[in-house]
Amino acid sequence: MKLKKSSSRELVKLSCQALDEKKAEDLRVLDVSEQSSITDYLVIATGSSEPHLRALRIELEKVLDKANAHIVGMEAAQESGWVVIDVFDVMIHLFLPEPRKHYALENLWKDAPEVSVAALLKAPASSKASSAKKPKAPAKAKGAAKTKVDTRAKAPGEKPRATKRKPKPAAE
């Protein structure tokens, strides 16, 4: 089930945006459509740790699921430092730094043209406004009373109530 080139490119764009938002490092995209009969694009990224790789994989699964993309396969051997997500026309490789250096996929596919990740990450003007970061709330003064919201189950229609806690006395 070969996707149109534009559909594949859109999946690459969505994947790159998700990886960038989750702080993936050294993000690269190779167009291997002329060199490979099994995929059109390779997306290669580096995570800083096993938990970071897991977070990147989970975010990609969410984004691909939302885009109704069919994940053909996924390989994430425990503590291997390498995760592969096969979305048919797009293969996503997530590495820890050492395995990425060892396997050097970029060198293996050096004849493939590289796609500009910067161009893929440029979001349309309408979504930039919604993705603007919210300003941080000002820091509370030391010793100020903290507000705690009671989140226990309430009767239907009853609102959660806020309670004030007294600050802890300063140690002498």
C-alpha positions, -999 to 999 in steps of 0.1 A, spaced: 0 0 0 23 27 -13 13 63 -1 15 93 -24 48 111 -21 30 141 -6 14 119 21 47 104 29 63 139 31 35 150 55 42 120 78 79 130 77 69 166 86 46 155 115 73 131 128 100 158 127 78 183 145 70 157 172 107 148 176 118 184 177 91 192 204 104 164 225 140 176 222 154 149 199 190 158 189 207 157 155 175 152 135 181 142 99 158 132 70 170 113 40 150 108 8 159 72 -1 130 67 -27 156 63 -55 178 39 -35 152 17 -17 123 -3 -28 109 -6 7 107 30 19 108 66 7 122 84 37 145 77 67 141 99 97 170 96 121 172 112 155 192 109 187 178 107 223 199 114 254 188 83 274 166 52 273 137 71 290 142 99 264 140 73 236 108 59 251 93 94 253 102 101 217 86 67 206 54 73 226 51 108 212 56 95 176 30 68 182 5 95 193 12 118 164 11 89 138 -21 76 153 -37 110 152 -27 112 115 -43 78 109 -10 64 98 -6 27 99 24 16 119 36 -15 101 61 -25 128 82 -13 157 113 -27 172 125 -14 205 147 -41 222 152 -34 259 182 -11 264 196 -16 229 198 22 223 179 18 190 142 21 182 128 16 147 93 26 137 81 14 103 53 35 88 58 19 54 70 48 33 87 63 63 112 45 85 120 63 118 152 54 136 158 67 171 192 61 187 213 68 217 245 86 208 269 56 208 247 32 187 240 60 163 278 66 159 284 28 156 257 21 129 262 54 110 230 51 89 238 84 73 270 69 58 252 38 47 227 59 27 252 87 17 239 87 -19 204 97 -7 196 134 -8 191 150 26 158 168 32 160 201 50 147 196 86 145 234 91 120 236 62 100 208 76 98 224 110 84 256 97 48 256 109 20 275 91 13 310 106 -20 299 121 -5 272 143 24 294 154 1 316 174 -15 287 192 19 271 200 33 302 215 47 295 250 26 308 279 45 332 302 55 317 336 36 327 367 56 349 391 74 331 418 56 331 452 73 348 481 90 325 506 67 316 534 35 326 516 4 305 521 -1 277 495 -34 271 479 -44 234 477 -73 222 456 -93 193 470 -97 169 440 -116 141 458 -148 129 441 -177 153 447 -215 151 442 -226 159 406 -224 196 399 -203 204 430 -171 223 424 -137 215 438 -129 238 468 -96 255 474 -81 255 509 -53 276 524 -24 259 542 -5 279 567 33 282 559 56 260 579 74 278 607 109 287 600 136 265 616 155 283 643 
